[in-house]
Amino acid sequence: MRLLIVEDEALLAEQLSAALTAAGHAVDVAPDGEEGCFLGETEPYDAIILDLGLPKMDGAAVLRKWRAENVTTPVLILTARDSWRDKVDGLDAGADDYVTKPFVMDEILARVRALTRRAVGAASPVFKRGLVEFDTRSGSVTHSGRPVTLTAQETNVLSYLLHNADRVVSRTELSEHVYGYDEERDSNTIEVFIGRLRRKLGAELIQTVRGRGYRVVEE
């Protein structure tokens, strides 16, 4: 999954990015509200972590602008403001969840997983298709109950397909959600990842829909 962090504290942004990247996500970072607002409007993120106290453009203003522009990406607010009114204002501006600083990183990871699940109508943190199970909490994958080792990119491709299992996903869309803003995107490499996943998890898991893209099989 592809995430955006809008945070002006450089060390915190680095720590968040490292933890989320280690969890298998593609992560972009914006250091101020203006850049964050632009990226949120122009790039296809699966979730956004947004600080309220930002330079150039306040986080609440960024969020209101996104929602006014029909940007529906789930947003997790980070705030050092512990007033209940600030939290209410953030939720009313269009946030889906919030965390008060300081926080435990595991809580951020869990809330991001919950946001991306809810966005596609999934309740369980474990996605099951055929003989394959993917646990979003640990990033572990099994086939017929046996653990399967995947690379970070393979895991990201599988995760996005499973989160969008009710529809066909194009190669272009996949590349937009597994690579960051500054990474070179080549939709042709998606075929390589799909081929590897089929070899490791069974050729029947991912179907090719000619001229449209890929979808995972029904349970």
N, C-alpha and C positions, 0 to 999 in steps of 0.2 A: 504494500500500500504506500501511497505517496502523501507525505505530510509537509505542512508549512509551520514553522515556528516564527512568530513575530515577537521578538524580545530584545530590548536594548542593553541588558546586562550581558556583556560578552561571555563571561565565564559561565553563567547560567545557561545561556544559549548553546554554548559548546557542550556542556554536560548533558543537556536535553538531547541535542543532536546525536551525541555519541551513544546514549542509552537507546534511543529510538532506532538508530542505524544498526546497533548490535541486535536489536529485536527483529531485524529483517526489513525495515522500512527504508524507502528513499526519502531523504529529508532535505528541504530547503530552509534557509534561515534569512530573515529580513531584520535589520537592526533598528528600524524606525517605522512609524505608522504609514508614511507615504509609500515606501517601498512595499511594505506588507499589503497595503490596500491594493496596489497595482498587481502584485503577484496573485492575490486572492481572487481578483476579478478576471485575470487573463490565463491562469494555469489551472488544470483540472486536479485539484487535491481531494483526497479522501477524508481528511480531517485537518483542522487548523488549531494550533495552540496560540492563543493571543493574550499578550500582557495588556493590562489596562493603562498603566503609566508609561506611555511611549512619547518620545520626542517627535516633533513635526506634525503629528496627528494622533490625538488620543485614541486609545484602543476602542472605547465605546463608540466614538465617531466613525472609526473604521468599520466596526461591526454594523452600525446603522446603515452606512453607505453600501456595504455588501448586500444586506437584506433588501435595501431599496432597489438595487440592481439585480435582484432575484438570484443572488448567489446563495445556494442552499447547502453548501458544504457544512458539515457539523463543526461547531466551534467550542473549544474548551478554553475558558477564560482563566488566566493566572492573575491574581491580584494580591497586593500587600495590604489592601484596604479590607479590614475585617468587619466593617459596619454592615449590618444586614441590609441597609438601604442600598449600599453600593452593589451588593450581590443581586438584589432585586432589580436594580437598574440595568445591570449587565444581562440578566436573563430576559428582561423585557425588551432589551435592544436586539435580542435574537440569539443569544448564546444558548447552547444545549446543555452545558455543564460548567462548573467552576471549581477551582482549587485555590485555597488561600496560602500564600507564602508565609513561612517556609513549608515545604512539603517533602514527602518521601517519594523518591523516583518511581518505586514500584506502583504507587498510587496513580501516578501520571500514566504509566504504561497500561494499567488496568482500565483507567477511564478512557483512554484512546481506543483500546480494544472494544470497550462497550459502545462507544460512539460509532465506530465503523460497523459493528454488528447491527445496531439499531437502525442505521441508515439503510440497510438492505433487508430489514425485517427479520433478522436472525436473533434468536434468544440464547442459544447455547454457544459457549466458547469453543466447542468442538464441532467441526464441520465433517460430515460423513457423506461420502459418495461411493457407491459400490463397495469395494473391499478396502477403500482408502479412508483414513482418518487423519485430520489435521487439527492439532490442538493449538489454538492461537495464543494461549497463555505461555506455552513453552517453545512454540515453533516446531514441535516434534511432529513427524509424519510416520505413519505406519501403514503397511499393506498386509492384509490378512493377519493383523496382530503383530507383525514383525517390524521393527524400526527400520526406516529408510533414511539414508544420509543425503541431504540436498544442499546445494550451494545457496548462498544468500539470494542470488538472482532467480534461481529455480524456485526457491521458497516464495519469493515475492510474486512471481508469475502464478504459481499455484494458488496462493492466497487470494489474489485478485480474481481469478477465475471462480474460485469457490464462493467468494463474497458476492459474485454476480452470476450465480449458477442458473438463474432463471432466464437468461438471455444470451444471445450470441455477442461475443466481444471481438472486435476487430484487432488486427495486429497493431494498427496505429494507436488505438486506445490503450492496448496493453503497454506499448512502449512509453506512452505518456504517463502511465501510473507506476512504472518500475524504474524509471530514470529521473534523476533530479534535474533542476533547471539548467545547471552548467554542464551536465553530462551530454556527451554526443549520443543522439538517439538514432538508432537504425532498426526500423521495424523488421528487417530481414533477419536480425539476430534472434528475434522472437521465435522464429521457426526452429532455431537451434535449441532454445530452452524447451520448447514444446516436445521436440524429439527426445531430449534427455529425460523429460518427465515421463514420456510414454515408455521408454526403456526401463525406467526404475519403478514405475507404478502401474504398468500395464497399458497396452496400446488402446484398450477400450475406454480408458478414463476420459480422455479428451477427444472430442469429435471435431473434425474439420467441416465447416459449412462452406461449401464452395462459393468463392466470391464475396464472402461476408466475414469469416473469421473462425472463432473457436467457441465451444461450449463444453462443459463437463456433463457426463451422463447423469441420468436420474438415479436416485438411490434404488 
